[in-house]
Amino acid sequence: MITTSENKLTAKDFVPDQDVKWCPGCGDYSILKQVQTIFPDLGIPRENFVFISGIGCSSRFTYYMETYGMHSIHGRAGIIASGVKSANPNLSVWVVSGDGDSTAIGGNHFIHLMRRNLDLNYLMFNNQIYSLTKGQYSPTSEKGKITKSTPFGTIEAPFNPAELALGANASFVSRTLDRDPKHMQAILKKANQHKGTSFVEVYQNCPIFNDGAFFAYSDKETKKEEAIYVENGQPLIYGENNNKGIKLNGLTPEIVDLTTTGVSANDLWIHNEQDKTKANLLARMFDAVVPDVHFPRPFGVLFAEERPVYEEMMQSQIENAKAKKGEPNLDSILSGDKTWTIN
Amino acid sequence: MDTAQEQVAGNKVNFIDTENVVIRFSGDSGDGMQLTGTQFSDTSAFFGNDICTFPDYPSEIRAPAGTIAGVSGFQIQFGSKEINTPGDSYDVLVAMNAAALKVELKNIKKGGVIIANTAGFDKKSLRLAQYSDDADPLKDGSLSDYKVLEIDITKHTKESLSGTNLGNKEVERAKNMFILGLIYWMFDRPTEHTEAFIKEKFGKKPDIAEGNILALQAGWNYGENTEIFTSRYRVASAELAKGNYRSITGNHAAAIALIAASKKAGIPLFLGSYPITPATDILHDLSKYKASGVKTFQAEDEIGGICSSIGASYTGHLAATTTSGPGLSLKIEALGLATILEIPLVVINVQRGGPSTGLPTKTEQADLLQAMYCRHGEAPLPVIAAASPSDCFDTVFEAARIALEHMTPIICLTDGYIANGSEPWRYPTEAALPMIKVHFASKDEWKEGPYLPYKRDEKLSRPWAIPGTPGLEHRIGGLERKHETGHPSHDPENHEFMVKLRQQKIDKIADYIPEQKVNFGKESGKLAVLTWGSTYGTVRNSLIEMSKEGKEVSHIHLRYLNPFPKNLEAVLRKFDKILIPEMNNGQLSVLIRSKYLIPTISLNKIKGVPFSADEIKAKVNELLNN
């Protein structure tokens, strides 16, 4: 899939002649910019990129990339992309979807895509609200949220998309956010490198219907306490001046103060991308795993495992059958095994 | 059996020559009646008979043994003349138990033969078949109109296998081979074909193979050596057109038609599908053709079936999805997308009784209007329908041609009756099949300006540039497209223009399909019967028979339902009356009436079973006499 083209592409090569029509201040602009920025570095010919999107603000993304693309129907981007990638494994396939598109109307396709593990990249723009339909709660909206369709607050428990993806047997689960371009670029590159379905949850601000939902993780005053950036092989450290760490007591995470307790970095939870049990814990840590303890929200690659990808297994079954039986000619298929002749 | 003349053949048993025979094998779901029927059909086809079969099984996989709900039947009509249907009523019924007799009794011809397995008529079996206390149809004289042959098939099978090492279960299972051997004897058919089949099927289990062959031969010998049969029957081979034949079901024909179309188009085949009765066999069949490069994708649901196919089509594959009525309903939103994307896609709908789960294993033609109109917005699509099991090949191949050459999704309708039924098929060679023209756009053709994904050719179809083509990167999608550029557009003038353009494009397919002909009878007259889909066989049969009685009625059969052939109105207007028999509430009538204002007459049957010739003839006679 990865080949180098003679003339290196630039970000501008991925900008089409169409006006971008997101609202001013929308987090989608940042995501578009980061994607266009890293694409020339991936070494993939432009004609081999395919974007498949569903419906929602996020899904207009396809129109803003000078690549092949299909802006499809609500919730179906992942399964259309599965057809694309199965049919032509040489393409670099990118799905763009939102929290509603992925976890409400497209929930079924989402979980099955994760377990099948096609080698494609799945960007889920999570703004925890339905924006294109002008402000109803989504499956990721926090409980109690007042929206146009829940004037008395939602009564539904939300999905945690990373946890959902892990539960659906995803081989790569990551989280980043619109207001941290560098981090997003690094995650996008890792997602591209990962062979398998790479799930990238992007916290994305909707300035109109859910403004500031994720500012705690990017605002200077709060982000050190509210966000933790995980790196493979590194201890879980965060806080102002990196003064806090997370330690595992059995399978129970604990917050420790590194300045007063004498706990050293080596005693902390060392992030291991391949440990699924811990990845599950990490993905849902902030959802009150331990009552009354406020954990920071993890960003980074939470889980990554190498395992066979669908389209290659599909292709190898075909190659094996051909090697074993030889490719039958059409005449033998038309006649079948048992024939008779009338003269 | 239409005509029968006695001949003395041997000392004890007469041979009766007859033109056609209908046999119904009926028993419990676990009795192996489908296999028995298929074997008898294959042997008769090899012998040179024209045949038509009808497997009729319950939707329960194994309903409680011995109950009416568990009765599974396989019907075959074979003859020395043209056979177009599995037959309306049976000359011979094999009833493996009381429930089978109870279900089938109403369809046995007077004077017909009933072979009853007495082991299936014990007290328990009679009770399970809901015969009232002490009633036993074999003893109470209620079958006096028929020739009843009572045989303890179970016991005889056990005796024939007493020298083998087979367990009770295997012995019990072999009883269908005993009955098959007996029926082979009765119709003067050799057992060799089935013996070869058994050896192949149980190649790794020689004990079981041997046991089944013993049972088969024991059945044959039972006929030869006992005196309960006074007659045997001979059905000469049919005068079929010269050529090479095979037996084929509609679903298998559909599967290999897709392979053939992909080869003739020079592009790979992709099937995205979700299992649903009675369409699933197409998925089963295609998944076996890995060595031919066929990609099959069992999706998570019906929507996934069509959407994965849309994705594959986008990359330049011949893409298909297979389903039945409720599944088509689930695919409708995606069909709207495929319509506005204007990409090729073959949707095969094997119709069954509806609405909802309805009669999942029974046949119906009630999805015609769904195929025609069930879309959001103005979303015209071509619709074509198959007439018989072998016609499923030609129709699906043609569907693929239209989809690829006209850049459109297409709905191809078959139904449970022809999908599972089989008939001899004079199969084509690869060389005899037409090429399907597929062209992928390249940058060389678009040097002058930007690629215009929605520019039109003479067919009003658009170019197909697939991902991976340098320089033709472009976006398509479900938003209304601007004429030629394909950019999203909310311009009101453009929307109306595009709606009309998409309609014209589908209408224009009429320029690329054959004109309508009168399939049987004269080109004008008092009455024509207009059919579509699987009613073809019964109507053709009925009208051929009526013509022998001097009744002139023409038969017009439609393959192309949208667009109609250009000359259809002119063809229809040459008749005083048009009768449309349909296994629905009159859906083709709605189309013909609305399009041509011709006051068609409907004959409707919505019982999950095909029309009988008698039903067609009665209505035709009524119209001829009034």
Interface residues (C-beta under 8 A of the other chain):
Chain A: P16 Q18 P45 R46 E47 N48 F49 V50 F51 I52 I55 T62 Y63 M65 E66 T67 Y68 G69 M70 H71 S72 I73 R76 I79 I80 A81 S82 G83 V84 K85 S86 A87 N88 N90 L91 N108 H109 H112 M314 Q317 I318 N320 A321 K322 K324 K325 G326 E327 P328 N329 L330 D331 I333 L334 S335 G336 K338 T339 W340 T341 I342 N343
Chain B: D42 A45 F46 G48 S237 L240 A241 K242 G243 N244 Y245 R246 S247 I248 I256 I259 A260 K263 P268 F270 G272 Y289 K290 A291 S292 G293 V294 K295 F297 A299 E300 D301 I303 G304 C307 S308 S309 I310 G311 A312 S313 Y314 T315 G316 H317 A319 E333 A334 G336 L337 L341 Y427 P428 T429 E430 P467 G468 T469 P470 G471 L472 E473 H474 R475 I476 G477 G478 L479 H487 P488
